[in-house]
Amino acid sequence: MRGKADERLFALILDAVRKGASNRAAAAAAGVTEQSLYRWLGRGDVGDAPFAEFSAAFQRAKDEACAARVMRHVEAINRQNDAVLIRRVAA
């Protein structure tokens, strides 16, 4: 697997992962099996081009999704705390 086809599949997977998709859902978004995704990541882990670049980008996308999820939780907690403080001040 080489060329524009892999770049397109990789982009679809990375986009899905950034949006918080599971590995299975990200693979499905690109029309490939989860097993293929893991095989590509494994090839990337041993430095096989172009999979090494994809594997690194995949990890960055996972990290970005995780950070976004944490920030959403922090923002929700802050909104709840603000609401509690407003009720206390108003009372």
DRENTORKOL-3810 file (N, C-alpha, C; in nm, 4 decimals):
REM DRENTORKOL-3810
@n.u->0.0843; n.v->-0.1176; n.w->0.0000; ca.u->0.0000; ca.v->0.0000; ca.w->0.0000; c.u->0.0890; c.v->0.1241; c.w->0.0000
@n.u->0.0794; n.v->0.2033; n.w->-0.1035; ca.u->0.1615; ca.v->0.3230; ca.w->-0.1156; c.u->0.0878; c.v->0.4268; c.w->-0.1985
@n.u->0.1169; n.v->0.5528; n.w->-0.1761; ca.u->0.0689; ca.v->0.6580; ca.w->-0.2637; c.u->-0.0503; c.v->0.7342; c.w->-0.2107
@n.u->-0.1209; n.v->0.7952; n.w->-0.3048; ca.u->-0.2339; ca.v->0.8838; ca.w->-0.2720; c.u->-0.3446; c.v->0.8099; c.w->-0.1976
@n.u->-0.3648; n.v->0.6833; n.w->-0.2288; ca.u->-0.4707; ca.v->0.6073; ca.w->-0.1620; c.u->-0.4440; c.v->0.5989; c.w->-0.0130
@n.u->-0.3179; n.v->0.5678; n.w->0.0257; ca.u->-0.2912; ca.v->0.5591; ca.w->0.1694; c.u->-0.3032; c.v->0.6949; c.w->0.2344
@n.u->-0.2575; n.v->0.7992; n.w->0.1684; ca.u->-0.2670; ca.v->0.9328; ca.w->0.2265; c.u->-0.4134; c.v->0.9677; c.w->0.2547
@n.u->-0.5015; n.v->0.9314; n.w->0.1620; ca.u->-0.6435; ca.v->0.9604; ca.w->0.1805; c.u->-0.6999; c.v->0.8779; c.w->0.2977
@n.u->-0.6651; n.v->0.7497; n.w->0.3022; ca.u->-0.7115; ca.v->0.6655; ca.w->0.4130; c.u->-0.6562; c.v->0.7144; c.w->0.5459
@n.u->-0.5274; n.v->0.7470; n.w->0.5477; ca.u->-0.4654; ca.v->0.7972; ca.w->0.6701; c.u->-0.5360; c.v->0.9244; c.w->0.7163
@n.u->-0.5652; n.v->1.0149; n.w->0.6227; ca.u->-0.6314; ca.v->1.1416; ca.w->0.6572; c.u->-0.7701; c.v->1.1168; c.w->0.7154
@n.u->-0.8440; n.v->1.0234; n.w->0.6576; ca.u->-0.9773; ca.v->0.9907; ca.w->0.7100; c.u->-0.9688; c.v->0.9352; c.w->0.8520
@n.u->-0.8723; n.v->0.8478; n.w->0.8746; ca.u->-0.8543; ca.v->0.7894; ca.w->1.0082; c.u->-0.8145; c.v->0.8973; c.w->1.1079
@n.u->-0.7176; n.v->0.9795; n.w->1.0718; ca.u->-0.6703; ca.v->1.0837; ca.w->1.1635; c.u->-0.7808; c.v->1.1834; c.w->1.1960
@n.u->-0.8618; n.v->1.2197; n.w->1.0969; ca.u->-0.9724; ca.v->1.3119; ca.w->1.1201; c.u->-1.0713; c.v->1.2521; c.w->1.2193
@n.u->-1.1035; n.v->1.1254; n.w->1.2013; ca.u->-1.1976; ca.v->1.0593; ca.w->1.2925; c.u->-1.1402; c.v->1.0511; c.w->1.4343
@n.u->-1.0113; n.v->1.0203; n.w->1.4447; ca.u->-0.9481; ca.v->1.0091; ca.w->1.5772; c.u->-0.9486; c.v->1.1450; c.w->1.6471
@n.u->-0.9175; n.v->1.2512; n.w->1.5726; ca.u->-0.9182; ca.v->1.3863; ca.w->1.6321; c.u->-1.0563; c.v->1.4230; c.w->1.6858
@n.u->-1.1591; n.v->1.3675; n.w->1.6224; ca.u->-1.2967; ca.v->1.3949; ca.w->1.6660; c.u->-1.3386; c.v->1.3036; c.w->1.7811
@n.u->-1.2477; n.v->1.2187; n.w->1.8266; ca.u->-1.2764; ca.v->1.1339; ca.w->1.9417; c.u->-1.3242; c.v->0.9940; c.w->1.9096
@n.u->-1.3159; n.v->0.9535; n.w->1.7837; ca.u->-1.3620; ca.v->0.8193; ca.w->1.7459; c.u->-1.2719; c.v->0.7118; c.w->1.8063
@n.u->-1.3315; n.v->0.5981; n.w->1.8327; ca.u->-1.2526; ca.v->0.4829; ca.w->1.8756; c.u->-1.1679; c.v->0.4350; c.w->1.7582
@n.u->-1.0730; n.v->0.3493; n.w->1.7861; ca.u->-0.9913; ca.v->0.2940; ca.w->1.6776; c.u->-1.0772; c.v->0.2202; c.w->1.5764
@n.u->-1.1725; n.v->0.1440; n.w->1.6244; ca.u->-1.2618; ca.v->0.0692; ca.w->1.5347; c.u->-1.3427; c.v->0.1654; c.w->1.4476
@n.u->-1.3983; n.v->0.2695; n.w->1.5080; ca.u->-1.4792; ca.v->0.3659; ca.w->1.4321; c.u->-1.3928; c.v->0.4444; c.w->1.3340
@n.u->-1.2708; n.v->0.4775; n.w->1.3743; ca.u->-1.1805; ca.v->0.5512; ca.w->1.2849; c.u->-1.1444; c.v->0.4663; c.w->1.1636
@n.u->-1.1174; n.v->0.3393; n.w->1.1871; ca.u->-1.0871; ca.v->0.2488; ca.w->1.0753; c.u->-1.2081; c.v->0.2382; c.w->0.9828
@n.u->-1.3260; n.v->0.2214; n.w->1.0416; ca.u->-1.4486; ca.v->0.2095; ca.w->0.9620; c.u->-1.4728; c.v->0.3363; c.w->0.8799
@n.u->-1.4379; n.v->0.4525; n.w->0.9357; ca.u->-1.4561; ca.v->0.5791; ca.w->0.8627; c.u->-1.3742; c.v->0.5808; c.w->0.7345
@n.u->-1.2641; n.v->0.5072; n.w->0.7346; ca.u->-1.1783; ca.v->0.4989; ca.w->0.6159; c.u->-1.2092; c.v->0.3754; c.w->0.5319
@n.u->-1.3037; n.v->0.2948; n.w->0.5780; ca.u->-1.3408; ca.v->0.1759; ca.w->0.5034; c.u->-1.2406; c.v->0.0625; c.w->0.5143
@n.u->-1.1661; n.v->0.0597; n.w->0.6255; ca.u->-1.0700; ca.v->-0.0481; ca.w->0.6485; c.u->-1.1034; c.v->-0.1164; c.w->0.7800
@n.u->-1.0454; n.v->-0.2320; n.w->0.8019; ca.u->-1.0714; ca.v->-0.3038; ca.w->0.9259; c.u->-0.9827; c.v->-0.2492; c.w->1.0382
@n.u->-1.0273; n.v->-0.2721; n.w->1.1581; ca.u->-0.9473; ca.v->-0.2349; ca.w->1.2748; c.u->-0.8141; c.v->-0.3108; c.w->1.2729
@n.u->-0.8188; n.v->-0.4342; n.w->1.2252; ca.u->-0.6963; ca.v->-0.5147; ca.w->1.2146; c.u->-0.5953; c.v->-0.4478; c.w->1.1214
@n.u->-0.6431; n.v->-0.3929; n.w->1.0086; ca.u->-0.5522; ca.v->-0.3221; ca.w->0.9167; c.u->-0.4915; c.v->-0.2013; c.w->0.9853
@n.u->-0.5734; n.v->-0.1273; n.w->1.0591; ca.u->-0.5225; ca.v->-0.0109; ca.w->1.1320; c.u->-0.4100; c.v->-0.0518; c.w->1.2265
@n.u->-0.4318; n.v->-0.1565; n.w->1.3042; ca.u->-0.3283; ca.v->-0.2013; ca.w->1.3980; c.u->-0.2035; c.v->-0.2523; c.w->1.3246
@n.u->-0.2242; n.v->-0.3151; n.w->1.2120; ca.u->-0.1096; ca.v->-0.3620; ca.w->1.1333; c.u->-0.0275; c.v->-0.2425; c.w->1.0845
@n.u->-0.0945; n.v->-0.1390; n.w->1.0357; ca.u->-0.0239; ca.v->-0.0187; ca.w->0.9889; c.u->0.0495; c.v->0.0497; c.w->1.1035
@n.u->-0.0162; n.v->0.0581; n.w->1.2194; ca.u->0.0495; ca.v->0.1208; ca.w->1.3350; c.u->0.1721; c.v->0.0396; c.w->1.3765
@n.u->0.1601; n.v->-0.0916; n.w->1.3722; ca.u->0.2740; ca.v->-0.1779; ca.w->1.4044; c.u->0.3892; c.v->-0.1588; c.w->1.3075
@n.u->0.3557; n.v->-0.1462; n.w->1.1800; ca.u->0.4602; ca.v->-0.1220; ca.w->1.0802; c.u->0.5251; c.v->0.0139; c.w->1.1049
@n.u->0.4465; n.v->0.1095; n.w->1.1473; ca.u->0.5014; ca.v->0.2409; ca.w->1.1782; c.u->0.5937; c.v->0.2371; c.w->1.2979
@n.u->0.5588; n.v->0.1555; n.w->1.3961; ca.u->0.6404; ca.v->0.1452; ca.w->1.5174; c.u->0.7807; c.v->0.0917; c.w->1.4888
@n.u->0.7961; n.v->0.0169; n.w->1.3796; ca.u->0.9287; ca.v->-0.0351; ca.w->1.3444; c.u->0.9963; c.v->0.0498; c.w->1.2364
@n.u->0.9331; n.v->0.1658; n.w->1.2039; ca.u->0.9966; ca.v->0.2600; ca.w->1.1132; c.u->0.9706; c.v->0.2399; c.w->0.9660
@n.u->0.8736; n.v->0.1564; n.w->0.9308; ca.u->0.8414; ca.v->0.1299; ca.w->0.7908; c.u->0.7659; c.v->0.2493; c.w->0.7313
@n.u->0.8286; n.v->0.3162; n.w->0.6339; ca.u->0.7634; ca.v->0.4310; ca.w->0.5691; c.u->0.6557; c.v->0.3812; c.w->0.4746
@n.u->0.5435; n.v->0.4493; n.w->0.4572; ca.u->0.5033; ca.v->0.5755; ca.w->0.5189; c.u->0.4302; c.v->0.5569; c.w->0.6510
@n.u->0.4308; n.v->0.4359; n.w->0.7010; ca.u->0.3555; ca.v->0.4051; ca.w->0.8213; c.u->0.4122; c.v->0.4696; c.w->0.9468
@n.u->0.5428; n.v->0.4954; n.w->0.9490; ca.u->0.6033; ca.v->0.5586; ca.w->1.0664; c.u->0.5456; c.v->0.6983; c.w->1.0864
@n.u->0.5344; n.v->0.7722; n.w->0.9787; ca.u->0.4768; ca.v->0.9077; ca.w->0.9876; c.u->0.3298; c.v->0.8999; c.w->1.0296
@n.u->0.2578; n.v->0.8050; n.w->0.9725; ca.u->0.1170; ca.v->0.7865; ca.w->1.0082; c.u->0.1030; c.v->0.7499; c.w->1.1555
@n.u->0.1870; n.v->0.6601; n.w->1.2037; ca.u->0.1801; ca.v->0.6168; ca.w->1.3429; c.u->0.2038; c.v->0.7338; c.w->1.4386
@n.u->0.3015; n.v->0.8176; n.w->1.4058; ca.u->0.3292; ca.v->0.9354; ca.w->1.4887; c.u->0.2115; c.v->1.0327; c.w->1.4846
@n.u->0.1555; n.v->1.0536; n.w->1.3662; ca.u->0.0408; ca.v->1.1433; ca.w->1.3524; c.u->-0.0811; c.v->1.0874; c.w->1.4254
@n.u->-0.0957; n.v->0.9561; n.w->1.4220; ca.u->-0.2069; ca.v->0.8903; ca.w->1.4910; c.u->-0.1965; c.v->0.9160; c.w->1.6413
@n.u->-0.0774; n.v->0.9026; n.w->1.6964; ca.u->-0.0595; ca.v->0.9267; ca.w->1.8401; c.u->-0.0861; c.v->1.0726; c.w->1.8748
@n.u->-0.0399; n.v->1.1637; n.w->1.7895; ca.u->-0.0683; ca.v->1.3065; ca.w->1.8128; c.u->-0.2182; c.v->1.3332; c.w->1.8091
@n.u->-0.2881; n.v->1.2701; n.w->1.7146; ca.u->-0.4332; ca.v->1.2877; ca.w->1.7037; c.u->-0.5030; c.v->1.2339; c.w->1.8286
@n.u->-0.4579; n.v->1.1197; n.w->1.8784; ca.u->-0.5137; ca.v->1.0645; ca.w->2.0025; c.u->-0.4921; c.v->1.1608; c.w->2.1186
@n.u->-0.3695; n.v->1.2154; n.w->2.1270; ca.u->-0.3373; ca.v->1.3113; ca.w->2.2333; c.u->-0.4242; c.v->1.4362; c.w->2.2241
@n.u->-0.4440; n.v->1.4866; n.w->2.1008; ca.u->-0.5283; ca.v->1.6044; ca.w->2.0803; c.u->-0.6720; c.v->1.5767; c.w->2.1234
@n.u->-0.7233; n.v->1.4606; n.w->2.0874; ca.u->-0.8599; ca.v->1.4241; ca.w->2.1244; c.u->-0.8739; c.v->1.4134; c.w->2.2757
@n.u->-0.7742; n.v->1.3571; n.w->2.3395; ca.u->-0.7759; ca.v->1.3433; ca.w->2.4850; c.u->-0.7728; c.v->1.4812; c.w->2.5514
@n.u->-0.6865; n.v->1.5684; n.w->2.5033; ca.u->-0.6770; ca.v->1.7037; ca.w->2.5592; c.u->-0.8084; c.v->1.7793; c.w->2.5406
@n.u->-0.8709; n.v->1.7648; n.w->2.4252; ca.u->-0.9988; ca.v->1.8311; ca.w->2.3998; c.u->-1.1064; c.v->1.7783; c.w->2.4940
@n.u->-1.1062; n.v->1.6478; n.w->2.5170; ca.u->-1.2032; ca.v->1.5860; ca.w->2.6079; c.u->-1.1834; c.v->1.6378; c.w->2.7505
@n.u->-1.0593; n.v->1.6477; n.w->2.7945; ca.u->-1.0298; ca.v->1.6996; ca.w->2.9285; c.u->-1.0764; c.v->1.8444; c.w->2.9399
@n.u->-1.0475; n.v->1.9249; n.w->2.8381; ca.u->-1.0882; ca.v->2.0654; ca.w->2.8417; c.u->-1.2399; c.v->2.0797; c.w->2.8477
@n.u->-1.3124; n.v->1.9949; n.w->2.7760; ca.u->-1.4593; ca.v->2.0004; ca.w->2.7831; c.u->-1.5073; c.v->1.9704; c.w->2.9255
@n.u->-1.4430; n.v->1.8749; n.w->2.9913; ca.u->-1.4810; ca.v->1.8416; ca.w->3.1290; c.u->-1.4471; c.v->1.9562; c.w->3.2238
@n.u->-1.3316; n.v->2.0151; n.w->3.2057; ca.u->-1.2915; ca.v->2.1276; ca.w->3.2906; c.u->-1.3889; c.v->2.2433; c.w->3.2736
@n.u->-1.4247; n.v->2.2726; n.w->3.1501; ca.u->-1.5197; ca.v->2.3817; ca.w->3.1241; c.u->-1.6554; c.v->2.3525; c.w->3.1873
@n.u->-1.6995; n.v->2.2278; n.w->3.1817; ca.u->-1.8275; ca.v->2.1910; ca.w->3.2422; c.u->-1.8217; c.v->2.2072; c.w->3.3935
@n.u->-1.7119; n.v->2.1659; n.w->3.4521; ca.u->-1.6951; ca.v->2.1809; ca.w->3.5975; c.u->-1.6936; c.v->2.3288; c.w->3.6345
@n.u->-1.6239; n.v->2.4096; n.w->3.5566; ca.u->-1.6195; ca.v->2.5530; ca.w->3.5840; c.u->-1.7587; c.v->2.6155; c.w->3.5752
@n.u->-1.8384; n.v->2.5739; n.w->3.4760; ca.u->-1.9751; ca.v->2.6259; ca.w->3.4646; c.u->-2.0580; c.v->2.5862; c.w->3.5866
@n.u->-2.0410; n.v->2.4624; n.w->3.6328; ca.u->-2.1149; ca.v->2.4179; ca.w->3.7507; c.u->-2.0729; c.v->2.4980; c.w->3.8736
@n.u->-1.9428; n.v->2.5196; n.w->3.8889; ca.u->-1.8938; ca.v->2.5971; ca.w->4.0027; c.u->-1.9457; c.v->2.7407; c.w->3.9978
@n.u->-1.9471; n.v->2.7996; n.w->3.8784; ca.u->-1.9996; ca.v->2.9360; ca.w->3.8641; c.u->-2.1459; c.v->2.9417; c.w->3.9053
@n.u->-2.2227; n.v->2.8416; n.w->3.8641; ca.u->-2.3649; ca.v->2.8388; ca.w->3.8981; c.u->-2.3840; c.v->2.8279; c.w->4.0488
@n.u->-2.3038; n.v->2.7480; n.w->4.1150; ca.u->-2.3124; ca.v->2.7324; ca.w->4.2611; c.u->-2.2785; c.v->2.8649; c.w->4.3277
@n.u->-2.1730; n.v->2.9304; n.w->4.2834; ca.u->-2.1333; ca.v->3.0583; ca.w->4.3427; c.u->-2.2405; c.v->3.1645; c.w->4.3230
@n.u->-2.3009; n.v->3.1677; n.w->4.2072; ca.u->-2.4061; ca.v->3.2666; ca.w->4.1812; c.u->-2.5247; c.v->3.2430; c.w->4.2726
@n.u->-2.5610; n.v->3.1154; n.w->4.2921; ca.u->-2.6739; ca.v->3.0858; ca.w->4.3833; c.u->-2.6404; c.v->3.1257; c.w->4.5255
@n.u->-2.5167; n.v->3.1035; n.w->4.5679; ca.u->-2.4765; ca.v->3.1387; ca.w->4.7054; c.u->-2.4768; c.v->3.2899; c.w->4.7245
@n.u->-2.4297; n.v->3.3630; n.w->4.6268; ca.u->-2.4253; ca.v->3.5089; ca.w->4.6366; c.u->-2.5670; c.v->3.5648; c.w->4.6358
@n.u->-2.6546; n.v->3.5050; n.w->4.5551; ca.u->-2.7909; ca.v->3.5526; ca.w->4.5442; c.u->-2.8735; c.v->3.5204; c.w->4.6702
@n.u->-2.8308; n.v->3.4230; n.w->4.7466; ca.u->-2.9093; ca.v->3.3796; ca.w->4.8627; c.u->-2.8946; c.v->3.4718; c.w->4.9801
END
